[in-house]
Amino acid sequence: MAQYVPWYFKRSCPIFCWPCVPVYTGIWPGRKFLLILGAVLFAIGLMMLLGLLLICVAVECSAVASPLLIFAFLLIVLGILFFHCGWAAHLLDYGGKVPDE
């Protein structure tokens, strides 16, 4: 009987990731940059969100907080998306190329 091996040990993506493989292939050359950019965007968005929380507790600032809050959430979502794409392309590393079988 065959032993179960998780997909990340086989270095091939699971079946539900196959629609995303063209995206991962497209970002393959810049995967490290995208990974770092995603982490930086997420950190900036999180710090902005926490800063708004601290400032708005001390001072009434709803006119300034509204657009900055949306911008902070946008940075967090983009950071997570970029980090995911960069990390997934890194996981698909198979001898310097993306597996296509």
Order of alpha helices (4+ residues) and beta strands (2+ residues): alpha-alpha-alpha-alpha
